[in-house]
Amino acid sequence: MFVKTENRDVEDIGQGVKRKILAYSGSLMSVEVHFKKGAIGVAHSHVHEQITYVLEGQFEVQVGQKKELLGKGDMFYAGPNIEHGVVALEDGVLLDTFAPQRDDFL
């Protein structure tokens, strides 16, 4: 499977956040998430493992009880049922990878 991002729909999920589902296969999913400065990815948890890579921008990231500032090229891991969230300190883009895929996004 090949993915051309310009062929993928962008979903405006509100409050300065947009999501683009890139690829998924049941056991794995990749999603680009675009944030406007000040937008919040509200702290939440889910049964999926998640690895997030910062493509652009700077974010305050919370994983569990820890907070860290992350910028372009940085990553974080949130295990199953671990609360996590972000605040965009400037316009930015995250690449989320989930295992298994997030059926609630489809």
BAGU-270422 format. One record per residue (C-alpha): z negated, y negated, x negated. Coordinates in steps of 0.02 Angstrom, whole numbers. Layout:
<marnu zz="Z" yy="Y" xx="X"/>
...
% end
This chain:
<marnu zz="0" yy="0" xx="0"/>
<marnu zz="43" yy="-174" xx="-61"/>
<marnu zz="-33" yy="-334" xx="9"/>
<marnu zz="48" yy="-505" xx="7"/>
<marnu zz="-90" yy="-626" xx="54"/>
<marnu zz="31" yy="-749" xx="134"/>
<marnu zz="69" yy="-613" xx="263"/>
<marnu zz="-114" yy="-596" xx="314"/>
<marnu zz="-188" yy="-693" xx="459"/>
<marnu zz="-330" yy="-814" xx="431"/>
<marnu zz="-470" yy="-809" xx="560"/>
<marnu zz="-572" yy="-968" xx="584"/>
<marnu zz="-748" yy="-903" xx="612"/>
<marnu zz="-818" yy="-1079" xx="631"/>
<marnu zz="-938" yy="-1195" xx="541"/>
<marnu zz="-818" yy="-1220" xx="394"/>
<marnu zz="-787" yy="-1034" xx="361"/>
<marnu zz="-621" yy="-940" xx="372"/>
<marnu zz="-591" yy="-755" xx="340"/>
<marnu zz="-434" yy="-662" xx="284"/>
<marnu zz="-439" yy="-472" xx="290"/>
<marnu zz="-332" yy="-414" xx="145"/>
<marnu zz="-338" yy="-223" xx="146"/>
<marnu zz="-442" yy="-81" xx="214"/>
<marnu zz="-440" yy="108" xx="216"/>
<marnu zz="-593" yy="172" xx="309"/>
<marnu zz="-700" yy="193" xx="154"/>
<marnu zz="-661" yy="24" xx="74"/>
<marnu zz="-615" yy="-154" xx="128"/>
<marnu zz="-568" yy="-316" xx="39"/>
<marnu zz="-591" yy="-485" xx="126"/>
<marnu zz="-561" yy="-663" xx="65"/>
<marnu zz="-685" yy="-789" xx="136"/>
<marnu zz="-648" yy="-976" xx="123"/>
<marnu zz="-791" yy="-1102" xx="134"/>
<marnu zz="-791" yy="-1291" xx="154"/>
<marnu zz="-924" yy="-1384" xx="55"/>
<marnu zz="-1091" yy="-1365" xx="145"/>
<marnu zz="-1036" yy="-1213" xx="246"/>
<marnu zz="-1164" yy="-1075" xx="262"/>
<marnu zz="-1141" yy="-888" xx="261"/>
<marnu zz="-1299" yy="-856" xx="362"/>
<marnu zz="-1419" yy="-729" xx="286"/>
<marnu zz="-1388" yy="-558" xx="363"/>
<marnu zz="-1388" yy="-374" xx="321"/>
<marnu zz="-1279" yy="-225" xx="364"/>
<marnu zz="-1264" yy="-40" xx="322"/>
<marnu zz="-1117" yy="-72" xx="203"/>
<marnu zz="-1125" yy="-94" xx="16"/>
<marnu zz="-1051" yy="-262" xx="-34"/>
<marnu zz="-988" yy="-332" xx="-198"/>
<marnu zz="-934" yy="-514" xx="-195"/>
<marnu zz="-831" yy="-604" xx="-328"/>
<marnu zz="-823" yy="-794" xx="-334"/>
<marnu zz="-638" yy="-842" xx="-343"/>
<marnu zz="-667" yy="-1030" xx="-328"/>
<marnu zz="-810" yy="-1150" xx="-305"/>
<marnu zz="-997" yy="-1143" xx="-329"/>
<marnu zz="-1122" yy="-1058" xx="-213"/>
<marnu zz="-1308" yy="-1041" xx="-192"/>
<marnu zz="-1327" yy="-855" xx="-161"/>
<marnu zz="-1476" yy="-762" xx="-90"/>
<marnu zz="-1492" yy="-574" xx="-111"/>
<marnu zz="-1657" yy="-505" xx="-49"/>
<marnu zz="-1791" yy="-628" xx="-104"/>
<marnu zz="-1693" yy="-694" xx="-254"/>
<marnu zz="-1580" yy="-848" xx="-260"/>
<marnu zz="-1453" yy="-890" xx="-394"/>
<marnu zz="-1314" yy="-1018" xx="-421"/>
<marnu zz="-1147" yy="-930" xx="-445"/>
<marnu zz="-978" yy="-1003" xx="-493"/>
<marnu zz="-800" yy="-947" xx="-526"/>
<marnu zz="-799" yy="-775" xx="-606"/>
<marnu zz="-976" yy="-729" xx="-556"/>
<marnu zz="-1022" yy="-587" xx="-439"/>
<marnu zz="-1163" yy="-516" xx="-335"/>
<marnu zz="-1205" yy="-348" xx="-261"/>
<marnu zz="-1296" yy="-323" xx="-96"/>
<marnu zz="-1345" yy="-144" xx="-58"/>
<marnu zz="-1355" yy="-70" xx="116"/>
<marnu zz="-1475" yy="-162" xx="231"/>
<marnu zz="-1518" yy="-294" xx="99"/>
<marnu zz="-1520" yy="-470" xx="172"/>
<marnu zz="-1398" yy="-589" xx="87"/>
<marnu zz="-1314" yy="-756" xx="120"/>
<marnu zz="-1229" yy="-904" xx="36"/>
<marnu zz="-1217" yy="-1093" xx="43"/>
<marnu zz="-1057" yy="-1173" xx="-22"/>
<marnu zz="-1103" yy="-1314" xx="-142"/>
<marnu zz="-918" yy="-1362" xx="-146"/>
<marnu zz="-759" yy="-1296" xx="-67"/>
<marnu zz="-742" yy="-1116" xx="-123"/>
<marnu zz="-674" yy="-941" xx="-96"/>
<marnu zz="-763" yy="-774" xx="-108"/>
<marnu zz="-685" yy="-601" xx="-118"/>
<marnu zz="-795" yy="-477" xx="-25"/>
<marnu zz="-775" yy="-291" xx="-52"/>
<marnu zz="-862" yy="-174" xx="71"/>
<marnu zz="-892" yy="13" xx="70"/>
<marnu zz="-861" yy="80" xx="198"/>
<marnu zz="-745" yy="-42" xx="288"/>
<marnu zz="-821" yy="-167" xx="411"/>
<marnu zz="-758" yy="-101" xx="579"/>
<marnu zz="-837" yy="-253" xx="662"/>
<marnu zz="-708" yy="-363" xx="570"/>
<marnu zz="-559" yy="-267" xx="644"/>
% end
